[in-house]
Amino acid sequence: MNLLSALREKHKLGKKSIAVLIDPDKVDDLSKLHYLINLASENCVDYFFVGGSLITTANLSEVIKHIKKNVNLPVVLFPGNSMQIEPSADAILFLSLISGRNPELLIGQHVMAAPILKNTRLEIIPTGYMLINSGKITSVAYISNTIPIPEDKYSLAACTAMAGEMLGLQCIYLDAGSGAEREISPKMIASVRRAISLPLIIGGGINSPIKAMNALEAGADMIVIGNALEKDPDMLIEISDKVYEWNQRLAGTSRQ
């Protein structure tokens, strides 16, 4: 089963997933990366996302190689632009920034990436990417030259996600941005969840187990944790325990 099929199946069953986001620019010590990789492997993490808004180092392939050498978990590219393609990964989120009006990130970058991707074995996951305001200008908002959706415009976000589904995108990713001041609110997540039937990914500002559970209970199928783990990697243990308990309760209910 490919990754998108697995995501759809989990969504159908109500099961939740965790992805750990690694920005290659912030990997300056492979021993720290090694610790995080092993921690993720031991704590039921489902995916590694690798990428960033602006990658200034040349270690994207090295980071992916190190992950795949040490654990048997899918590595998914989370690219900031068409240059962030590495064939040794398992899949790529083919992101269309549908919350903005920058044509380069709606289709322009995709045209440049398409012939390169066609010649790889990467699984392509068409993803509607939506930035939600988190209080300050994040790197992704600045680099993408787009204005995030206001955090209290729930119907606007819901209709944007709905349009993405109607256009044929296969996942929706709501992001507050790396190091966001505030996480995406449960009300925003729930509004988008009611509007679509696609797998829903939530990232940005999830820096505590409570925030992680709030996102999952509001309707997220997957939470993405990145910046918070740079400061406290062991937080992953408590978050993964809660996700594991959620999925186990679900499994127990389905057997009754």
HUTA-V701161 format. One record per residue. N is the residue number from 1. SS is DSSP state (@ for helix, = for strand, . for the rest). Layout:
n: {N	N}
ss: {SS	SS}
//
This chain:
n: {1	2	3	4	5	6	7	8	9	10	11	12	13	14	15	16	17	18	19	20	21	22	23	24	25	26	27	28	29	30	31	32	33	34	35	36	37	38	39	40	41	42	43	44	45	46	47	48	49	50	51	52	53	54	55	56	57	58	59	60	61	62	63	64	65	66	67	68	69	70	71	72	73	74	75	76	77	78	79	80	81	82	83	84	85	86	87	88	89	90	91	92	93	94	95	96	97	98	99	100	101	102	103	104	105	106	107	108	109	110	111	112	113	114	115	116	117	118	119	120	121	122	123	124	125	126	127	128	129	130	131	132	133	134	135	136	137	138	139	140	141	142	143	144	145	146	147	148	149	150	151	152	153	154	155	156	157	158	159	160	161	162	163	164	165	166	167	168	169	170	171	172	173	174	175	176	177	178	179	180	181	182	183	184	185	186	187	188	189	190	191	192	193	194	195	196	197	198	199	200	201	202	203	204	205	206	207	208	209	210	211	212	213	214	215	216	217	218	219	220	221	222	223	224	225	226	227	228	229	230	231	232	233	234	235	236	237	238	239	240	241	242	243	244	245	246	247	248	249	250	251	252	253	254	255	256}
ss: {.	.	@	@	@	@	@	@	@	@	@	@	@	.	.	.	=	=	=	=	=	=	.	@	@	@	.	.	.	@	@	@	@	@	@	@	@	@	@	@	@	@	.	.	.	.	=	=	=	=	.	.	.	.	.	.	.	.	.	@	@	@	@	@	@	@	@	@	@	@	.	.	.	=	=	=	=	.	.	.	.	.	.	.	.	.	.	.	.	.	=	=	=	=	=	=	=	.	.	.	.	.	@	@	@	@	@	@	@	@	@	@	@	@	@	@	@	@	.	.	.	.	=	=	=	=	=	=	=	=	=	=	.	.	.	.	.	.	@	@	@	@	@	@	.	.	.	.	=	.	.	.	.	@	@	@	@	@	@	@	@	@	@	@	@	@	.	.	.	.	=	=	=	=	=	.	.	.	.	.	.	.	.	.	.	@	@	@	@	@	@	@	@	@	@	.	.	.	=	=	=	=	=	.	.	.	.	.	@	@	@	@	@	@	@	@	@	@	.	.	.	=	=	=	=	.	@	@	@	@	@	.	.	.	@	@	@	@	@	@	@	@	@	@	@	@	@	@	@	@	@	@	@	@	@	.}
//
